[in-house]
Amino acid sequence: MTATAAVALFAALFVGTHLLMSHPLRAPLVARLGPRGFQAAYSAVSFATFIPMIIARRNTGPQPWLWQPGEALWWTAAVLMLAASVLLVGSFVRNPAMVTMQQHDAVIGQPSGVFRITRHPMMWSFALWALAHLLVQPEPAAMIIAVAVLVLALAGSAGQDAKKRQQLGDRWREWVARTSFVPFARGVAFPGWFALAGGVLLFTGATWLHPIPVGVWRWLL
């Protein structure tokens, strides 16, 4: 088996086991193992598929790029990564729905911050990261990992929606009616100053530490 094929194999296992254990197998596994036992098993399977995927990626070494990204693609990738950083930072701010969703007599608050942009800000930050890397790092092994992250983020978000709809019924549908799956599908919304400032700082620092000049550093250095 080639190193690239190994990357593809472990990427498929990483995504497949995540989706299976997060959704159809979660309830029976929790019933059998208990919440802590399930979390331990989930973490073990995650590491058992993620670490070999990264090792296989390193074993591929540098690969010929399928195309040479032009400046427009580098600018697009920078914008995507900035948006991903803002969504990721904003996702750690209090979700107005999750606090009251389980309290059937409580009023679900209006979406705020990045939750006005999408109800899955963290997952979309991963998806945007994957899209950015697909544009400007067209090495086969790297693209396999990026596609795996993209599929896991979007399919995982859809699975979360389906699970919450089944568990919470009308209360979840009420939240869905106020939010969007796709960012900005309900119009332009401001992410909030904390998410914006934190996202800019994260983007600046992460791109500075990147192995090759990316983001604004590509043009400043």
C-alpha positions in Angstrom: 0.0 0.0 0.0 1.3 3.4 -0.9 1.6 6.2 1.6 -1.2 8.2 -0.2 -3.4 5.1 -0.2 -2.8 4.8 3.6 -3.8 8.4 4.1 -7.0 7.7 2.2 -7.7 4.6 4.2 -7.2 6.2 7.6 -9.0 9.3 6.6 -12.1 7.2 5.6 -11.8 5.4 8.9 -11.5 8.6 10.8 -14.6 10.1 9.2 -16.6 6.9 9.2 -16.1 6.0 12.8 -16.8 9.6 13.9 -20.1 9.8 12.1 -21.1 6.3 13.2 -20.2 6.8 16.9 -21.7 10.3 17.0 -25.1 9.4 15.5 -26.5 5.8 14.9 -24.2 4.0 17.4 -24.1 6.7 20.1 -27.3 5.7 22.0 -26.6 1.9 22.1 -23.0 2.5 23.0 -23.9 4.9 25.8 -26.4 2.4 27.1 -23.8 -0.4 27.1 -20.7 1.5 28.2 -22.2 4.4 30.1 -21.4 8.1 29.3 -17.8 8.0 30.6 -17.2 4.6 29.0 -18.5 6.0 25.7 -16.3 9.1 25.8 -13.3 6.9 26.5 -14.1 4.6 23.6 -14.8 7.6 21.3 -11.5 9.2 22.2 -9.6 5.9 21.7 -11.1 5.3 18.3 -10.4 8.9 17.3 -6.8 8.7 18.2 -6.5 5.3 16.7 -7.5 6.6 13.3 -6.3 10.2 13.4 -2.7 9.5 14.4 -2.0 6.9 11.7 -3.6 9.3 9.2 -1.1 12.0 10.2 1.8 9.6 10.2 0.8 8.3 6.7 0.6 11.9 5.5 4.2 12.6 6.8 5.4 9.5 5.1 4.2 10.7 1.7 6.7 13.6 1.9 6.4 16.5 -0.6 4.2 15.6 -3.6 3.8 17.3 -7.0 1.1 19.9 -6.9 -1.9 19.3 -9.2 -1.9 23.0 -10.0 -0.1 26.2 -9.1 -2.4 28.5 -7.1 -2.5 32.0 -8.5 -2.7 35.1 -6.3 -6.5 35.2 -6.5 -6.7 31.7 -4.9 -4.2 32.8 -2.2 -6.4 35.9 -1.4 -9.5 33.7 -1.4 -7.9 31.2 1.0 -6.8 34.1 3.3 -10.3 35.4 3.5 -11.7 31.9 4.2 -9.2 31.4 7.0 -10.0 34.7 8.5 -13.7 33.9 8.5 -13.0 30.4 9.9 -11.0 32.1 12.7 -13.9 34.4 13.6 -16.4 31.6 13.6 -14.2 29.4 15.7 -13.6 32.0 18.4 -17.3 33.0 18.3 -18.4 29.4 18.8 -17.1 29.5 22.3 -19.4 32.4 23.3 -22.6 31.4 25.0 -25.1 29.7 22.6 -28.5 31.2 23.5 -30.3 28.1 22.5 -28.3 25.4 24.3 -28.8 27.0 27.7 -32.6 26.8 27.6 -33.2 24.0 25.0 -33.6 21.3 27.7 -35.8 23.5 29.9 -39.2 23.0 28.3 -40.8 26.0 30.0 -37.9 28.4 29.2 -37.9 30.8 26.3 -35.2 30.2 23.7 -33.2 33.4 23.3 -32.6 35.1 20.0 -29.4 34.0 18.2 -26.5 36.3 18.8 -22.9 36.7 17.7 -21.8 34.1 15.2 -25.0 32.1 15.8 -26.7 34.8 13.8 -24.5 33.7 10.9 -24.9 29.9 11.3 -26.1 27.6 14.0 -22.9 25.5 13.5 -20.1 28.1 13.7 -17.4 25.6 14.9 -18.1 23.0 12.3 -18.2 25.7 9.6 -14.8 26.9 10.8 -13.4 23.5 10.1 -15.2 23.4 6.7 -13.7 26.7 5.7 -10.3 25.6 6.8 -10.6 22.6 4.5 -11.8 24.6 1.6 -8.9 27.1 2.0 -6.4 24.2 2.0 -8.0 22.6 -1.0 -7.5 25.8 -3.0 -3.8 26.4 -2.2 -2.3 23.1 -1.2 -3.2 20.8 -4.1 -1.0 17.8 -3.0 -3.0 14.6 -3.3 -2.4 13.5 0.3 -3.1 16.9 1.7 -6.3 17.2 -0.3 -7.5 13.8 1.0 -7.2 15.1 4.6 -8.9 18.4 3.7 -11.8 16.5 2.0 -12.1 14.3 5.1 -12.4 17.3 7.4 -14.9 19.0 5.0 -17.1 15.9 4.9 -16.9 15.4 8.7 -17.8 19.0 9.4 -20.8 19.2 7.1 -22.1 15.7 7.5 -21.6 16.0 11.3 -23.6 19.3 11.4 -26.4 17.7 9.4 -26.4 14.7 11.7 -26.6 17.0 14.8 -29.6 18.8 13.3 -31.3 15.5 12.7 -30.6 14.2 16.2 -31.7 17.4 17.9 -34.9 17.5 15.8 -35.8 14.0 16.9 -34.9 14.6 20.6 -36.3 18.1 21.0 -39.1 18.4 18.4 -40.8 21.7 18.2 -38.2 23.5 20.4 -35.5 22.6 18.0 -37.6 23.5 15.0 -38.2 26.9 16.6 -34.4 27.4 16.8 -33.9 26.2 13.2 -36.5 28.8 12.1 -34.4 31.6 13.6 -31.0 30.4 12.3 -29.4 29.0 9.2 -27.3 26.0 8.4 -25.3 27.7 5.6 -23.5 30.9 6.8 -25.4 34.1 5.9 -28.3 32.2 4.4 -30.6 34.5 6.4 -28.7 37.6 5.5 -25.6 39.5 6.6 -25.0 39.5 10.3 -22.3 41.0 12.5 -20.4 38.3 14.5 -19.8 40.4 17.5 -16.7 42.3 18.7 -15.3 39.5 20.8 -15.5 37.0 17.9 -14.1 39.5 15.4 -11.2 40.7 17.5 -10.4 37.2 18.7 -10.7 35.8 15.2 -8.3 38.5 13.8 -5.8 37.7 16.5 -6.1 33.9 15.9 -5.7 34.4 12.2 -2.7 36.6 12.6 -0.9 34.3 15.0 -1.8 31.1 13.2 -0.7 32.3 9.8 2.5 33.8 11.4 3.4 30.3 12.8 2.5 28.5 9.6 5.4 26.6 8.0 5.2 28.7 4.8 4.1 32.3 4.5 0.3 32.5 4.3 -2.4 35.0 4.9 -1.2 38.6 5.0 2.4 37.4 5.7 2.6 36.0 2.2 2.6 39.6 0.9 4.4 41.3 3.9 7.4 39.0 4.2 
